Amino acid sequence: MVPSLTCDDNWKTLLGCLPPDYESLAAKHKQLQTQYGNAKICDAGTLLRFILLHAGADLPLRQTVALMAEAGGPSLSPMRLHKKMARAVPYLRALVERMVDWPSQGAPELWGGYLLTAVDATVVCGPGATGTDARIHTKLCVADVSIVAVEVTDVTGGETFKRFTWEQGELVLADRAYCSPSGIQHVLDAHADVLVRYRLGGIDLLDASGNKLDVLQRVAHLAIGETADIDVEAKLSRGKALGRLIAYRLPDDAVDRARKRLRKELGTVSAQVMEAAKYVLLFTTASRQRLNAERCLQAYRLRWQIELQFKRWKSLCGFDVLPNYRDDTTLAWLYAKVLLGTLLDRMASSPIELSPPEQHAAIGLHATHVMRPLEAHEHHVAPTHRRHPAAHAF
């Protein structure tokens, strides 16, 4: 089945979920200009259809342009679409910024003047791969979920703050994989601050007397729902830094779930790790005057909400299948995936149906004559199996 560019109600509905100024944004970011006056893509809708078909159906460039031409659209070369993707990053970013629905939660005035940023990495598969072969390391602005920086490495590329640059006034949120002396030192050298999930053995913490702090012993007195806010010194790669250890005692049912997850992921788990599963343990260099313990816990929950969103988008949009190894289009591809995710969110919450409902019995038509609702996981033009790597060439 070839998609129609002129009679496709589903596509019109999708365009209706975009920001009202998506056309003017394309002009603002110079997406439709051409040097020689013979542009084959003359409107923002057609440009987005190329990009979202390529990213949404995980198609190689050659197949994307072939399908669009067969559907009656402009005839582009794969390399021309590649260049369009590389230039589309600012435009896609602007669309995503207008579509996220939680910008007020990350406003600096709510967090002691800090600009909240979050870092995370996801494992991905490259073209033709049969297993994990790359990681996408991403820095996000929490206020609008805009991608500040991205780096693609092979699977051996570790998660560290040192992959990114930081600025004064940032508070970076990260999980326990980033709890290392050299990474935290890198952030502090830029006069930024960290709020990171504490990992046992990740960094040594000292108490007020300069002795090594036994973290689990220090928080063992906490009852369910209680929070501790402890002044500490952290031993980093070039000296010590003042900070705070924040501990929150989880309810028993949450502890049971955490321990079950640990056994599933790690198999054999030490008694110390099982004990640590009772708590949310955070290390931060933010001062208590700017963010108290409760606000630090709330800020960390924002990081978790973004991670949950990305996990959902990975499931629905194939966020973890890298199309190629070209750095100049990876960022555009990522933004296209995020844009698809936000579109799915909007369409899922909209009462408007994407297609007429099935009414075969009521109207007496054969099933093949009636459009049925399009499911999020269906791509009529998507390959049913992983293609040979040669098929992904330009």
One Martini backbone bead per residue (centre of mass of N, CA, C, O) as a GRO file, in nm:
protein
  394
    1MET     BB    1   0.093   0.037   0.025
    2VAL     BB    2   0.051   0.373  -0.078
    3PRO     BB    3   0.092   0.676   0.023
    4SER     BB    4  -0.090   0.971   0.037
    5LEU     BB    5  -0.054   1.328  -0.021
    6THR     BB    6  -0.380   1.419  -0.069
    7CYS     BB    7  -0.569   1.166   0.092
    8ASP     BB    8  -0.458   1.198   0.405
    9ASP     BB    9  -0.603   1.215   0.708
   10ASN     BB   10  -0.378   1.134   0.901
   11TRP     BB   11  -0.178   1.357   0.819
   12LYS     BB   12  -0.362   1.596   0.885
   13THR     BB   13  -0.387   1.529   1.184
   14LEU     BB   14  -0.089   1.550   1.250
   15LEU     BB   15  -0.057   1.847   1.166
   16GLY     BB   16  -0.271   1.942   1.387
   17CYS     BB   17  -0.051   1.871   1.628
   18LEU     BB   18   0.105   2.096   1.554
   19PRO     BB   19   0.218   2.382   1.557
   20PRO     BB   20   0.080   2.656   1.405
   21ASP     BB   21   0.395   2.761   1.320
   22TYR     BB   22   0.544   2.545   1.133
   23GLU     BB   23   0.579   2.706   0.872
   24SER     BB   24   0.725   2.965   0.981
   25LEU     BB   25   0.960   2.807   1.107
   26ALA     BB   26   1.080   2.706   0.843
   27ALA     BB   27   1.147   2.989   0.737
   28LYS     BB   28   1.319   3.089   0.975
   29HIS     BB   29   1.520   2.820   0.929
   30LYS     BB   30   1.569   2.777   0.620
   31GLN     BB   31   1.423   2.503   0.479
   32LEU     BB   32   1.311   2.628   0.173
   33GLN     BB   33   1.565   2.708   0.057
   34THR     BB   34   1.734   2.795  -0.260
   35GLN     BB   35   1.993   2.859  -0.480
   36TYR     BB   36   1.834   2.784  -0.782
   37GLY     BB   37   1.498   2.777  -0.774
   38ASN     BB   38   1.441   2.428  -0.763
   39ALA     BB   39   1.251   2.335  -0.547
   40LYS     BB   40   1.099   2.029  -0.428
   41ILE     BB   41   1.059   2.160  -0.143
   42CYS     BB   42   0.784   2.393  -0.054
   43ASP     BB   43   0.699   2.264   0.229
   44ALA     BB   44   0.679   2.159   0.556
   45GLY     BB   45   0.510   1.900   0.524
   46THR     BB   46   0.698   1.753   0.325
   47LEU     BB   47   0.951   1.756   0.494
   48LEU     BB   48   0.827   1.598   0.737
   49ARG     BB   49   0.755   1.344   0.581
   50PHE     BB   50   1.035   1.255   0.518
   51ILE     BB   51   1.152   1.250   0.810
   52LEU     BB   52   0.928   1.067   0.950
   53LEU     BB   53   0.960   0.825   0.767
   54HIS     BB   54   1.257   0.769   0.821
   55ALA     BB   55   1.231   0.758   1.142
   56GLY     BB   56   0.959   0.601   1.203
   57ALA     BB   57   1.033   0.341   0.996
   58ASP     BB   58   1.338   0.284   0.967
   59LEU     BB   59   1.457   0.399   0.697
   60PRO     BB   60   1.630   0.426   0.440
   61LEU     BB   61   1.689   0.673   0.224
   62ARG     BB   62   1.626   0.523  -0.041
   63GLN     BB   63   1.340   0.423   0.045
   64THR     BB   64   1.214   0.691   0.115
   65VAL     BB   65   1.230   0.831  -0.167
   66ALA     BB   66   1.080   0.609  -0.322
   67LEU     BB   67   0.807   0.625  -0.172
   68MET     BB   68   0.749   0.925  -0.224
   69ALA     BB   69   0.748   0.907  -0.534
   70GLU     BB   70   0.521   0.687  -0.554
   71ALA     BB   71   0.312   0.890  -0.396
   72GLY     BB   72   0.372   1.184  -0.555
   73GLY     BB   73   0.625   1.309  -0.478
   74PRO     BB   74   0.914   1.419  -0.459
   75SER     BB   75   1.229   1.382  -0.628
   76LEU     BB   76   1.492   1.246  -0.447
   77SER     BB   77   1.793   1.213  -0.327
   78PRO     BB   78   1.952   1.069  -0.069
   79MET     BB   79   2.157   1.304  -0.027
   80ARG     BB   80   1.949   1.533  -0.008
   81LEU     BB   81   1.811   1.424   0.246
   82HIS     BB   82   2.060   1.426   0.422
   83LYS     BB   83   2.095   1.738   0.409
   84LYS     BB   84   1.819   1.808   0.524
   85MET     BB   85   1.866   1.677   0.797
   86ALA     BB   86   2.115   1.844   0.886
   87ARG     BB   87   1.947   2.129   0.864
   88ALA     BB   88   1.687   2.051   1.069
   89VAL     BB   89   1.758   2.084   1.369
   90PRO     BB   90   1.642   2.367   1.454
   91TYR     BB   91   1.351   2.302   1.368
   92LEU     BB   92   1.298   2.050   1.544
   93ARG     BB   93   1.360   2.186   1.810
   94ALA     BB   94   1.133   2.400   1.797
   95LEU     BB   95   0.899   2.199   1.794
   96VAL     BB   96   0.957   2.055   2.062
   97GLU     BB   97   0.947   2.307   2.250
   98ARG     BB   98   0.630   2.355   2.179
   99MET     BB   99   0.525   2.046   2.280
  100VAL     BB  100   0.589   2.039   2.552
  101ASP     BB  101   0.414   1.983   2.889
  102TRP     BB  102   0.665   2.083   3.126
  103PRO     BB  103   0.818   2.369   3.148
  104SER     BB  104   0.741   2.483   3.440
  105GLN     BB  105   0.901   2.264   3.614
  106GLY     BB  106   1.201   2.393   3.505
  107ALA     BB  107   1.207   2.659   3.627
  108PRO     BB  108   1.446   2.841   3.789
  109GLU     BB  109   1.260   2.978   4.015
  110LEU     BB  110   1.202   2.676   4.145
  111TRP     BB  111   1.548   2.623   4.172
  112GLY     BB  112   1.731   2.858   4.289
  113GLY     BB  113   1.820   2.943   3.977
  114TYR     BB  114   1.842   2.684   3.836
  115LEU     BB  115   1.953   2.500   3.559
  116LEU     BB  116   1.811   2.217   3.449
  117THR     BB  117   1.997   1.921   3.387
  118ALA     BB  118   2.032   1.617   3.185
  119VAL     BB  119   2.176   1.288   3.187
  120ASP     BB  120   2.210   1.029   2.931
  121ALA     BB  121   2.199   0.680   2.822
  122THR     BB  122   2.171   0.475   2.521
  123VAL     BB  123   2.122   0.180   2.374
  124VAL     BB  124   2.225   0.076   2.041
  125CYS     BB  125   2.160   0.001   1.691
  126GLY     BB  126   2.293  -0.057   1.403
  127PRO     BB  127   2.326  -0.130   1.093
  128GLY     BB  128   2.279  -0.481   1.086
  129ALA     BB  129   2.257  -0.551   1.370
  130THR     BB  130   2.253  -0.814   1.645
  131GLY     BB  131   2.350  -0.594   1.855
  132THR     BB  132   2.522  -0.412   2.059
  133ASP     BB  133   2.712  -0.094   1.930
  134ALA     BB  134   2.592   0.163   2.096
  135ARG     BB  135   2.588   0.510   2.220
  136ILE     BB  136   2.369   0.764   2.350
  137HIS     BB  137   2.469   1.081   2.456
  138THR     BB  138   2.264   1.300   2.666
  139LYS     BB  139   2.171   1.649   2.687
  140LEU     BB  140   1.922   1.808   2.892
  141CYS     BB  141   1.659   2.030   2.916
  142VAL     BB  142   1.407   2.029   3.140
  143ALA     BB  143   1.207   2.264   3.061
  144ASP     BB  144   1.199   2.143   2.724
  145VAL     BB  145   1.357   1.888   2.626
  146SER     BB  146   1.620   1.981   2.510
  147ILE     BB  147   1.896   1.924   2.309
  148VAL     BB  148   2.220   2.016   2.385
  149ALA     BB  149   2.371   1.728   2.361
  150VAL     BB  150   2.558   1.482   2.153
  151GLU     BB  151   2.691   1.136   2.169
  152VAL     BB  152   2.857   0.884   1.978
  153THR     BB  153   2.936   0.551   2.074
  154ASP     BB  154   3.053   0.285   2.160
  155VAL     BB  155   2.997   0.039   2.398
  156THR     BB  156   3.261   0.146   2.568
  157GLY     BB  157   3.123   0.409   2.628
  158GLY     BB  158   3.100   0.588   2.897
  159GLU     BB  159   2.942   0.735   3.174
  160THR     BB  160   3.000   1.096   3.171
  161PHE     BB  161   3.048   1.434   3.235
  162LYS     BB  162   3.302   1.474   3.032
  163ARG     BB  163   3.129   1.492   2.756
  164PHE     BB  164   3.056   1.779   2.873
  165THR     BB  165   2.952   2.101   2.901
  166TRP     BB  166   2.958   2.373   3.144
  167GLU     BB  167   2.770   2.607   3.353
  168GLN     BB  168   2.694   2.852   3.532
  169GLY     BB  169   2.385   2.750   3.700
  170GLU     BB  170   2.398   2.452   3.687
  171LEU     BB  171   2.195   2.149   3.740
  172VAL     BB  172   2.287   1.820   3.742
  173LEU     BB  173   2.117   1.524   3.643
  174ALA     BB  174   2.184   1.185   3.772
  175ASP     BB  175   2.277   0.879   3.784
  176ARG     BB  176   2.495   0.644   3.927
  177ALA     BB  177   2.694   0.627   3.677
  178TYR     BB  178   2.800   0.943   3.748
  179CYS     BB  179   2.942   0.851   4.026
  180SER     BB  180   3.239   1.028   4.001
  181PRO     BB  181   3.519   1.206   4.063
  182SER     BB  182   3.592   1.318   3.774
  183GLY     BB  183   3.309   1.412   3.684
  184ILE     BB  184   3.242   1.606   3.916
  185GLN     BB  185   3.492   1.782   3.880
  186HIS     BB  186   3.417   1.887   3.597
  187VAL     BB  187   3.167   2.046   3.689
  188LEU     BB  188   3.301   2.225   3.913
  189ASP     BB  189   3.510   2.368   3.723
  190ALA     BB  190   3.242   2.523   3.587
  191HIS     BB  191   3.048   2.618   3.828
  192ALA     BB  192   2.875   2.379   3.879
  193ASP     BB  193   2.620   2.139   3.967
  194VAL     BB  194   2.513   1.845   4.154
  195LEU     BB  195   2.260   1.567   4.111
  196VAL     BB  196   2.325   1.245   4.236
  197ARG     BB  197   2.323   0.922   4.247
  198TYR     BB  198   2.430   0.723   4.487
  199ARG     BB  199   2.728   0.515   4.491
  200LEU     BB  200   2.867   0.255   4.613
  201GLY     BB  201   3.207   0.342   4.572
  202GLY     BB  202   3.221   0.597   4.392
  203ILE     BB  203   3.247   0.788   4.649
  204ASP     BB  204   3.408   0.945   4.903
  205LEU     BB  205   3.290   1.014   5.231
  206LEU     BB  206   3.302   1.276   5.474
  207ASP     BB  207   3.295   1.385   5.777
  208ALA     BB  208   3.340   1.637   6.010
  209SER     BB  209   3.621   1.470   6.103
  210GLY     BB  210   3.739   1.319   5.830
  211ASN     BB  211   3.584   1.060   5.809
  212LYS     BB  212   3.472   0.786   5.683
  213LEU     BB  213   3.158   0.722   5.558
  214ASP     BB  214   2.894   0.521   5.671
  215VAL     BB  215   2.614   0.530   5.508
  216LEU     BB  216   2.428   0.301   5.615
  217GLN     BB  217   2.471   0.364   5.914
  218ARG     BB  218   2.378   0.668   5.907
  219VAL     BB  219   2.065   0.577   5.788
  220ALA     BB  220   1.937   0.342   5.972
  221HIS     BB  221   1.727   0.526   6.151
  222LEU     BB  222   1.525   0.545   5.938
  223ALA     BB  223   1.210   0.589   5.864
  224ILE     BB  224   0.943   0.571   5.694
  225GLY     BB  225   0.963   0.880   5.509
  226GLU     BB  226   1.236   0.971   5.588
  227THR     BB  227   1.484   1.242   5.610
  228ALA     BB  228   1.825   1.311   5.522
  229ASP     BB  229   2.074   1.589   5.587
  230ILE     BB  230   2.421   1.566   5.506
  231ASP     BB  231   2.723   1.677   5.575
  232VAL     BB  232   2.996   1.670   5.336
  233GLU     BB  233   3.290   1.519   5.192
  234ALA     BB  234   3.440   1.490   4.872
  235LYS     BB  235   3.647   1.271   4.698
  236LEU     BB  236   3.835   1.378   4.442
  237SER     BB  237   4.070   1.415   4.189
  238ARG     BB  238   4.126   1.736   4.326
  239GLY     BB  239   4.019   1.674   4.610
  240LYS     BB  240   3.772   1.857   4.784
  241ALA     BB  241   3.405   1.867   4.845
  242LEU     BB  242   3.129   2.017   4.920
  243GLY     BB  243   2.832   1.851   5.060
  244ARG     BB  244   2.540   1.625   5.022
  245LEU     BB  245   2.349   1.381   5.193
  246ILE     BB  246   2.055   1.223   5.067
  247ALA     BB  247   1.792   1.051   5.251
  248TYR     BB  248   1.533   0.804   5.166
  249ARG     BB  249   1.280   0.613   5.302
  250LEU     BB  250   1.127   0.347   5.186
  251PRO     BB  251   0.884   0.159   5.126
  252ASP     BB  252   0.843  -0.176   5.135
  253ASP     BB  253   0.730  -0.218   4.845
  254ALA     BB  254   0.964  -0.065   4.705
  255VAL     BB  255   1.189  -0.247   4.810
  256ASP     BB  256   1.092  -0.510   4.681
  257ARG     BB  257   1.112  -0.411   4.389
  258ALA     BB  258   1.413  -0.339   4.390
  259ARG     BB  259   1.519  -0.623   4.463
  260LYS     BB  260   1.395  -0.774   4.226
  261ARG     BB  261   1.545  -0.613   4.008
  262LEU     BB  262   1.833  -0.685   4.098
  263ARG     BB  263   1.811  -0.992   4.061
  264LYS     BB  264   1.742  -0.982   3.759
  265GLU     BB  265   2.001  -0.812   3.664
  266LEU     BB  266   2.244  -0.957   3.865
  267GLY     BB  267   2.151  -1.186   4.056
  268THR     BB  268   2.394  -1.161   4.247
  269VAL     BB  269   2.357  -1.001   4.572
  270SER     BB  270   2.458  -0.806   4.802
  271ALA     BB  271   2.386  -0.705   5.119
  272GLN     BB  272   2.453  -0.404   5.074
  273VAL     BB  273   2.270  -0.357   4.826
  274MET     BB  274   2.007  -0.447   4.962
  275GLU     BB  275   2.015  -0.223   5.177
  276ALA     BB  276   2.024   0.025   4.976
  277ALA     BB  277   1.724  -0.031   4.863
  278LYS     BB  278   1.579   0.143   5.098
  279TYR     BB  279   1.703   0.393   4.935
  280VAL     BB  280   1.741   0.732   4.857
  281LEU     BB  281   2.056   0.838   4.719
  282LEU     BB  282   2.209   1.163   4.741
  283PHE     BB  283   2.433   1.385   4.566
  284THR     BB  284   2.525   1.732   4.651
  285THR     BB  285   2.637   2.086   4.582
  286ALA     BB  286   2.398   2.216   4.679
  287SER     BB  287   2.266   2.438   4.868
  288ARG     BB  288   2.037   2.469   5.125
  289GLN     BB  289   1.939   2.762   5.048
  290ARG     BB  290   1.838   2.669   4.757
  291LEU     BB  291   1.809   2.343   4.838
  292ASN     BB  292   1.639   2.131   4.985
  293ALA     BB  293   1.573   1.808   5.027
  294GLU     BB  294   1.293   1.804   4.893
  295ARG     BB  295   1.381   1.950   4.629
  296CYS     BB  296   1.588   1.740   4.544
  297LEU     BB  297   1.387   1.507   4.514
  298GLN     BB  298   1.209   1.650   4.304
  299ALA     BB  299   1.428   1.692   4.089
  300TYR     BB  300   1.490   1.391   4.047
  301ARG     BB  301   1.206   1.317   3.943
  302LEU     BB  302   1.233   1.468   3.677
  303ARG     BB  303   1.445   1.285   3.557
  304TRP     BB  304   1.266   1.032   3.564
  305GLN     BB  305   1.042   1.134   3.373
  306ILE     BB  306   1.223   1.154   3.126
  307GLU     BB  307   1.309   0.859   3.119
  308LEU     BB  308   1.025   0.744   3.082
  309GLN     BB  309   0.971   0.886   2.816
  310PHE     BB  310   1.205   0.755   2.658
  311LYS     BB  311   1.114   0.465   2.698
  312ARG     BB  312   0.849   0.498   2.546
  313TRP     BB  313   0.973   0.594   2.278
  314LYS     BB  314   1.137   0.341   2.226
  315SER     BB  315   0.890   0.155   2.199
  316LEU     BB  316   0.726   0.330   1.975
  317CYS     BB  317   0.993   0.467   1.791
  318GLY     BB  318   1.283   0.346   1.790
  319PHE     BB  319   1.520   0.502   1.958
  320ASP     BB  320   1.733   0.229   1.954
  321VAL     BB  321   1.777   0.273   1.624
  322LEU     BB  322   2.040   0.329   1.440
  323PRO     BB  323   2.082   0.441   1.109
  324ASN     BB  324   2.378   0.565   1.158
  325TYR     BB  325   2.725   0.715   1.175
  326ARG     BB  326   2.633   1.010   1.127
  327ASP     BB  327   2.671   1.301   1.300
  328ASP     BB  328   2.500   1.507   1.112
  329THR     BB  329   2.214   1.316   1.158
  330THR     BB  330   2.164   1.214   1.448
  331LEU     BB  331   2.028   1.465   1.572
  332ALA     BB  332   1.787   1.475   1.378
  333TRP     BB  333   1.684   1.192   1.442
  334LEU     BB  334   1.629   1.242   1.740
  335TYR     BB  335   1.424   1.475   1.701
  336ALA     BB  336   1.226   1.308   1.534
  337LYS     BB  337   1.162   1.108   1.761
  338VAL     BB  338   1.060   1.316   1.966
  339LEU     BB  339   0.837   1.428   1.787
  340LEU     BB  340   0.683   1.163   1.763
  341GLY     BB  341   0.629   1.132   2.066
  342THR     BB  342   0.460   1.396   2.098
  343LEU     BB  343   0.247   1.320   1.890
  344LEU     BB  344   0.145   1.069   2.036
  345ASP     BB  345   0.055   1.215   2.288
  346ARG     BB  346  -0.155   1.401   2.152
  347MET     BB  347  -0.324   1.178   2.008
  348ALA     BB  348  -0.395   1.015   2.268
  349SER     BB  349  -0.547   1.285   2.401
  350SER     BB  350  -0.732   1.289   2.161
  351PRO     BB  351  -1.070   1.263   2.037
  352ILE     BB  352  -0.955   1.227   1.763
  353GLU     BB  353  -0.967   1.032   1.498
  354LEU     BB  354  -0.758   0.900   1.254
  355SER     BB  355  -0.995   0.702   1.184
  356PRO     BB  356  -1.242   0.535   1.099
  357PRO     BB  357  -1.441   0.327   1.236
  358GLU     BB  358  -1.550   0.019   1.273
  359GLN     BB  359  -1.858  -0.069   1.051
  360HIS     BB  360  -1.929  -0.329   0.895
  361ALA     BB  361  -2.211  -0.428   0.993
  362ALA     BB  362  -2.369  -0.153   0.968
  363ILE     BB  363  -2.287  -0.104   0.637
  364GLY     BB  364  -2.209  -0.371   0.466
  365LEU     BB  365  -1.896  -0.396   0.448
  366HIS     BB  366  -1.605  -0.483   0.363
  367ALA     BB  367  -1.313  -0.468   0.530
  368THR     BB  368  -1.140  -0.354   0.279
  369HIS     BB  369  -1.338  -0.078   0.261
  370VAL     BB  370  -1.228  -0.005   0.553
  371MET     BB  371  -1.095   0.198   0.767
  372ARG     BB  372  -0.862   0.161   1.018
  373PRO     BB  373  -0.706   0.213   1.287
  374LEU     BB  374  -0.396   0.337   1.362
  375GLU     BB  375  -0.131   0.196   1.495
  376ALA     BB  376   0.166   0.270   1.648
  377HIS     BB  377   0.319  -0.013   1.543
  378GLU     BB  378   0.243   0.060   1.250
  379HIS     BB  379   0.417  -0.008   0.925
  380HIS     BB  380   0.364  -0.052   0.598
  381VAL     BB  381   0.680   0.037   0.508
  382ALA     BB  382   0.813  -0.151   0.693
  383PRO     BB  383   1.030  -0.369   0.776
  384THR     BB  384   1.023  -0.714   0.898
  385HIS     BB  385   1.342  -0.693   0.890
  386ARG     BB  386   1.668  -0.693   0.900
  387ARG     BB  387   1.884  -0.548   0.709
  388HIS     BB  388   2.132  -0.534   0.518
  389PRO     BB  389   2.389  -0.313   0.534
  390ALA     BB  390   2.387  -0.239   0.225
  391ALA     BB  391   2.087  -0.120   0.230
  392HIS     BB  392   2.191   0.157   0.401
  393ALA     BB  393   2.289   0.303   0.178
  394PHE     BB  394   2.292   0.584  -0.026
   0.00000   0.00000   0.00000
